[in-house]
Amino acid sequence: MNIVLVPGYMLDDDLWADVAEDLAQVGSLSHADLSRDATIEGMAQRLLKDAPEQFVLIGFSMGGYVAREVVRLAPTRVMGLILIATSSRGDTEVQAQRKATVARTPSSSKFGGLSRGAIMSSLGSAHANELLIARIRAMSVRLGGDVFMRQSSLVRTGDTDQLGSFHCPTLVIAAADDRLRSLDEAAELHTGIPGSQLAVIPGTGHMIPLELPGELLDVIRPWLSNLAVAGATS
């Protein structure tokens, strides 16, 4: 089994560091690069160019939008889909205004990483410690100002009305204490994608792979194992 890990906004491979070793026992891992493109479709096309012929997609937050675009572009290549802390909703008017403001920013040369407030909003209260805050900021610093500009200006178009066309096995995972993506948004994905499963992990905010990696693995591993068995017998 090949597994492609798709990070979220201003996050890099370190997002998956605490689950990668365990996932590698299930399949061969590769990481999608979302740092070089300015559109969801461009990111999805690059992922398809770099990915194995067939694979399971695990998309986190913004990466969930990219993962669903990959399914639309190449449905026969995606053997399974895991969507973590994401949504099928498009940008709100407030989000669109914020992105327009970022797009008008004259320079990205002074970018020093995501702000403390932005990082805190992504974490559950039980995990908002200095070590984790620094780890998330370090990812954004490594990606840099140009990537910040591109990803902050990225348009996320709602696709709730298209979910019924998905036919690959799908697992939707939500965080009970997520302040960025609601349980209603996870339920919309689950309801919209035929045959999908929904799991809610308690005690964590948006950053599930960093906050509670063990609990996330407890949900993902059996699902992947069942997927592998189903593939072997089909």
C-alpha positions as a Markdown table, in Angstrom:
| # | Residue | x | y | z |
|---|---|---|---|---|
| 1 | Met | 0.0 | 0.0 | 0.0 |
| 2 | Asn | 1.2 | 3.5 | -0.9 |
| 3 | Ile | 0.2 | 6.4 | 1.3 |
| 4 | Val | 0.5 | 10.0 | 0.4 |
| 5 | Leu | 0.4 | 12.5 | 3.3 |
| 6 | Val | -1.0 | 16.0 | 2.5 |
| 7 | Pro | -0.3 | 18.7 | 5.0 |
| 8 | Gly | -2.3 | 21.8 | 5.9 |
| 9 | Tyr | -1.8 | 25.6 | 5.7 |
| 10 | Met | 1.8 | 26.6 | 6.4 |
| 11 | Leu | 2.7 | 23.1 | 7.6 |
| 12 | Asp | 5.4 | 20.8 | 6.3 |
| 13 | Asp | 6.4 | 17.1 | 6.8 |
| 14 | Asp | 6.9 | 17.6 | 10.5 |
| 15 | Leu | 3.1 | 17.6 | 10.9 |
| 16 | Trp | 3.2 | 13.9 | 10.4 |
| 17 | Ala | 6.5 | 13.1 | 12.3 |
| 18 | Asp | 4.7 | 11.6 | 15.3 |
| 19 | Val | 2.6 | 9.2 | 13.2 |
| 20 | Ala | 5.0 | 8.4 | 10.3 |
| 21 | Glu | 6.8 | 5.5 | 11.9 |
| 22 | Asp | 3.6 | 3.6 | 12.6 |
| 23 | Leu | 2.0 | 4.4 | 9.3 |
| 24 | Ala | 5.2 | 3.2 | 7.5 |
| 25 | Gln | 4.5 | -0.2 | 8.9 |
| 26 | Val | 1.2 | -0.2 | 7.0 |
| 27 | Gly | 2.5 | 1.2 | 3.7 |
| 28 | Ser | 5.1 | 3.2 | 1.9 |
| 29 | Leu | 4.9 | 6.9 | 2.7 |
| 30 | Ser | 5.4 | 10.0 | 0.6 |
| 31 | His | 4.7 | 13.6 | 1.3 |
| 32 | Ala | 2.8 | 16.0 | -1.0 |
| 33 | Asp | 4.5 | 19.4 | -1.7 |
| 34 | Leu | 2.0 | 22.2 | -1.4 |
| 35 | Ser | 4.6 | 25.0 | -1.2 |
| 36 | Arg | 5.0 | 25.7 | -4.9 |
| 37 | Asp | 1.5 | 26.3 | -6.3 |
| 38 | Ala | -1.0 | 29.0 | -6.0 |
| 39 | Thr | -4.2 | 27.0 | -6.6 |
| 40 | Ile | -5.8 | 23.9 | -5.2 |
| 41 | Glu | -5.9 | 22.4 | -8.7 |
| 42 | Gly | -2.2 | 23.2 | -9.2 |
| 43 | Met | -1.3 | 21.5 | -5.9 |
| 44 | Ala | -3.4 | 18.4 | -6.8 |
| 45 | Gln | -1.8 | 18.2 | -10.3 |
| 46 | Arg | 1.7 | 18.3 | -8.7 |
| 47 | Leu | 0.7 | 15.6 | -6.2 |
| 48 | Leu | -0.5 | 13.4 | -9.0 |
| 49 | Lys | 2.7 | 13.9 | -11.0 |
| 50 | Asp | 4.9 | 12.9 | -8.0 |
| 51 | Ala | 2.7 | 10.2 | -6.5 |
| 52 | Pro | 2.8 | 6.4 | -7.2 |
| 53 | Glu | 0.3 | 5.0 | -9.7 |
| 54 | Gln | -2.1 | 4.1 | -7.0 |
| 55 | Phe | -2.3 | 5.3 | -3.4 |
| 56 | Val | -4.2 | 6.2 | -0.3 |
| 57 | Leu | -4.5 | 9.9 | 0.4 |
| 58 | Ile | -4.5 | 11.4 | 3.9 |
| 59 | Gly | -5.3 | 15.1 | 3.8 |
| 60 | Phe | -5.2 | 17.4 | 6.8 |
| 61 | Ser | -7.2 | 20.7 | 6.8 |
| 62 | Met | -6.2 | 22.6 | 3.6 |
| 63 | Gly | -4.7 | 19.3 | 2.4 |
| 64 | Gly | -8.3 | 17.9 | 2.5 |
| 65 | Tyr | -9.3 | 20.3 | -0.2 |
| 66 | Val | -6.3 | 19.2 | -2.3 |
| 67 | Ala | -7.0 | 15.5 | -1.6 |
| 68 | Arg | -10.6 | 15.8 | -2.9 |
| 69 | Glu | -9.4 | 17.6 | -6.0 |
| 70 | Val | -7.0 | 14.7 | -6.6 |
| 71 | Val | -9.9 | 12.3 | -6.4 |
| 72 | Arg | -11.8 | 14.3 | -8.9 |
| 73 | Leu | -8.9 | 14.5 | -11.3 |
| 74 | Ala | -7.8 | 10.9 | -11.0 |
| 75 | Pro | -10.4 | 8.8 | -9.3 |
| 76 | Thr | -9.0 | 5.4 | -10.4 |
| 77 | Arg | -5.7 | 6.1 | -8.8 |
| 78 | Val | -7.0 | 6.8 | -5.3 |
| 79 | Met | -7.6 | 3.6 | -3.4 |
| 80 | Gly | -8.8 | 5.3 | -0.2 |
| 81 | Leu | -9.2 | 8.8 | 1.3 |
| 82 | Ile | -8.8 | 10.0 | 4.9 |
| 83 | Leu | -9.9 | 13.6 | 5.6 |
| 84 | Ile | -8.7 | 15.1 | 8.9 |
| 85 | Ala | -10.0 | 18.3 | 10.4 |
| 86 | Thr | -11.2 | 19.7 | 7.1 |
| 87 | Ser | -14.3 | 21.0 | 5.4 |
| 88 | Ser | -16.2 | 21.0 | 2.1 |
| 89 | Arg | -17.3 | 24.7 | 2.6 |
| 90 | Gly | -15.9 | 27.5 | 0.5 |
| 91 | Asp | -14.4 | 30.7 | 1.8 |
| 92 | Thr | -16.7 | 33.0 | 3.9 |
| 93 | Glu | -16.8 | 36.7 | 3.0 |
| 94 | Val | -14.6 | 37.5 | 6.0 |
| 95 | Gln | -12.0 | 34.9 | 4.9 |
| 96 | Ala | -12.1 | 36.3 | 1.3 |
| 97 | Gln | -11.5 | 39.8 | 2.6 |
| 98 | Arg | -8.6 | 38.7 | 4.7 |
| 99 | Lys | -7.0 | 36.9 | 1.7 |
| 100 | Ala | -7.5 | 40.1 | -0.4 |
| 101 | Thr | -5.6 | 42.0 | 2.3 |
| 102 | Val | -2.8 | 39.5 | 2.2 |
| 103 | Ala | -2.6 | 39.7 | -1.6 |
| 104 | Arg | -2.1 | 43.4 | -1.4 |
| 105 | Thr | 0.8 | 43.1 | 1.0 |
| 106 | Pro | 3.8 | 44.6 | -0.8 |
| 107 | Ser | 6.5 | 42.2 | 0.5 |
| 108 | Ser | 6.9 | 38.9 | 2.2 |
| 109 | Ser | 10.6 | 39.4 | 3.1 |
| 110 | Lys | 9.8 | 40.3 | 6.7 |
| 111 | Phe | 7.8 | 37.2 | 7.4 |
| 112 | Gly | 8.8 | 35.7 | 10.8 |
| 113 | Gly | 6.4 | 32.8 | 11.0 |
| 114 | Leu | 2.7 | 32.5 | 12.0 |
| 115 | Ser | 1.7 | 34.6 | 14.9 |
| 116 | Arg | 1.2 | 33.2 | 18.3 |
| 117 | Gly | -2.5 | 34.1 | 18.2 |
| 118 | Ala | -3.0 | 32.2 | 15.0 |
| 119 | Ile | -1.2 | 29.1 | 16.3 |
| 120 | Met | -3.1 | 29.2 | 19.6 |
| 121 | Ser | -6.4 | 29.2 | 17.8 |
| 122 | Ser | -5.4 | 25.9 | 16.1 |
| 123 | Leu | -4.6 | 24.1 | 19.4 |
| 124 | Gly | -6.9 | 22.7 | 22.1 |
| 125 | Ser | -6.4 | 24.3 | 25.5 |
| 126 | Ala | -4.9 | 21.1 | 26.9 |
| 127 | His | -2.1 | 21.2 | 24.3 |
| 128 | Ala | -1.3 | 24.9 | 23.9 |
| 129 | Asn | 2.2 | 24.5 | 25.3 |
| 130 | Glu | 5.3 | 26.4 | 24.3 |
| 131 | Leu | 7.0 | 23.4 | 22.8 |
| 132 | Leu | 4.1 | 22.7 | 20.4 |
| 133 | Ile | 3.7 | 26.4 | 19.6 |
| 134 | Ala | 7.3 | 26.7 | 18.7 |
| 135 | Arg | 7.1 | 23.5 | 16.6 |
| 136 | Ile | 4.2 | 24.9 | 14.5 |
| 137 | Arg | 5.9 | 28.3 | 14.1 |
| 138 | Ala | 9.1 | 26.6 | 13.0 |
| 139 | Met | 7.2 | 24.8 | 10.1 |
| 140 | Ser | 5.9 | 28.2 | 8.9 |
| 141 | Val | 9.3 | 29.8 | 9.2 |
| 142 | Arg | 10.9 | 27.0 | 7.1 |
| 143 | Leu | 8.2 | 27.5 | 4.4 |
| 144 | Gly | 8.8 | 31.2 | 4.4 |
| 145 | Gly | 7.1 | 34.4 | 3.3 |
| 146 | Asp | 6.5 | 33.5 | -0.4 |
| 147 | Val | 4.7 | 30.4 | 0.6 |
| 148 | Phe | 2.7 | 32.3 | 3.2 |
| 149 | Met | 1.6 | 34.8 | 0.5 |
| 150 | Arg | 0.5 | 32.0 | -1.8 |
| 151 | Gln | -1.3 | 29.9 | 0.7 |
| 152 | Ser | -2.9 | 32.8 | 2.4 |
| 153 | Ser | -4.3 | 34.0 | -0.9 |
| 154 | Leu | -5.5 | 30.6 | -1.9 |
| 155 | Val | -9.1 | 30.4 | -2.9 |
| 156 | Arg | -11.0 | 27.5 | -1.4 |
| 157 | Thr | -14.2 | 26.7 | -3.4 |
| 158 | Gly | -16.9 | 24.8 | -1.7 |
| 159 | Asp | -17.6 | 21.3 | -3.1 |
| 160 | Thr | -20.3 | 20.0 | -0.9 |
| 161 | Asp | -22.6 | 19.5 | -3.9 |
| 162 | Gln | -19.9 | 17.3 | -5.6 |
| 163 | Leu | -19.3 | 14.9 | -2.7 |
| 164 | Gly | -21.9 | 12.4 | -4.0 |
| 165 | Ser | -19.6 | 11.6 | -6.9 |
| 166 | Phe | -16.9 | 10.2 | -4.7 |
| 167 | His | -16.7 | 6.4 | -4.7 |
| 168 | Cys | -13.5 | 5.5 | -3.0 |
| 169 | Pro | -13.5 | 4.3 | 0.6 |
| 170 | Thr | -13.4 | 7.4 | 2.8 |
| 171 | Leu | -12.8 | 8.1 | 6.5 |
| 172 | Val | -13.6 | 11.5 | 7.9 |
| 173 | Ile | -11.8 | 12.4 | 11.2 |
| 174 | Ala | -12.8 | 15.4 | 13.3 |
| 175 | Ala | -11.6 | 17.0 | 16.6 |
| 176 | Ala | -14.1 | 17.5 | 19.3 |
| 177 | Asp | -12.5 | 20.8 | 20.4 |
| 178 | Asp | -11.6 | 22.2 | 17.0 |
| 179 | Arg | -12.1 | 26.0 | 16.9 |
| 180 | Leu | -11.2 | 26.2 | 13.2 |
| 181 | Arg | -13.4 | 23.4 | 11.7 |
| 182 | Ser | -16.7 | 22.5 | 13.3 |
| 183 | Leu | -18.2 | 19.1 | 13.8 |
| 184 | Asp | -21.0 | 20.2 | 11.5 |
| 185 | Glu | -18.4 | 20.5 | 8.7 |
| 186 | Ala | -17.2 | 17.0 | 9.4 |
| 187 | Ala | -20.8 | 15.7 | 9.4 |
| 188 | Glu | -21.3 | 17.4 | 6.0 |
| 189 | Leu | -18.4 | 15.5 | 4.5 |
| 190 | His | -19.6 | 12.3 | 6.1 |
| 191 | Thr | -23.2 | 12.7 | 4.9 |
| 192 | Gly | -22.1 | 13.8 | 1.4 |
| 193 | Ile | -19.6 | 11.1 | 0.6 |
| 194 | Pro | -21.4 | 7.8 | 0.0 |
| 195 | Gly | -20.4 | 5.0 | 2.4 |
| 196 | Ser | -17.9 | 7.1 | 4.3 |
| 197 | Gln | -17.1 | 6.6 | 8.0 |
| 198 | Leu | -16.8 | 9.4 | 10.6 |
| 199 | Ala | -14.7 | 9.4 | 13.8 |
| 200 | Val | -14.5 | 12.2 | 16.3 |
| 201 | Ile | -11.4 | 12.4 | 18.5 |
| 202 | Pro | -12.1 | 14.0 | 22.0 |
| 203 | Gly | -9.6 | 16.1 | 23.8 |
| 204 | Thr | -7.9 | 17.7 | 20.9 |
| 205 | Gly | -8.0 | 20.9 | 18.9 |
| 206 | His | -7.4 | 21.3 | 15.1 |
| 207 | Met | -3.9 | 20.0 | 15.1 |
| 208 | Ile | -4.8 | 16.4 | 15.8 |
| 209 | Pro | -1.6 | 14.8 | 14.3 |
| 210 | Leu | 0.5 | 16.9 | 16.7 |
| 211 | Glu | -1.8 | 17.1 | 19.8 |
| 212 | Leu | -2.9 | 13.4 | 20.0 |
| 213 | Pro | -1.0 | 11.4 | 17.5 |
| 214 | Gly | -1.6 | 8.1 | 19.3 |
| 215 | Glu | -5.3 | 8.5 | 19.3 |
| 216 | Leu | -5.2 | 9.5 | 15.6 |
| 217 | Leu | -3.3 | 6.3 | 14.9 |
| 218 | Asp | -5.8 | 4.3 | 16.8 |
| 219 | Val | -8.4 | 5.5 | 14.3 |
| 220 | Ile | -6.4 | 5.3 | 11.1 |
| 221 | Arg | -4.5 | 2.0 | 11.5 |
| 222 | Pro | -7.5 | -0.3 | 11.7 |
| 223 | Trp | -9.2 | 1.5 | 8.8 |
| 224 | Leu | -6.1 | 1.1 | 6.6 |
| 225 | Ser | -5.8 | -2.5 | 7.6 |
| 226 | Asn | -9.4 | -3.2 | 6.6 |
| 227 | Leu | -8.8 | -1.3 | 3.4 |
| 228 | Ala | -5.8 | -3.5 | 2.6 |
| 229 | Val | -7.8 | -6.7 | 3.3 |
| 230 | Ala | -10.7 | -5.5 | 1.2 |
| 231 | Gly | -8.2 | -4.8 | -1.7 |
| 232 | Ala | -6.6 | -8.2 | -1.4 |
| 233 | Thr | -9.9 | -10.0 | -1.6 |
| 234 | Ser | -11.5 | -7.9 | -4.4 |
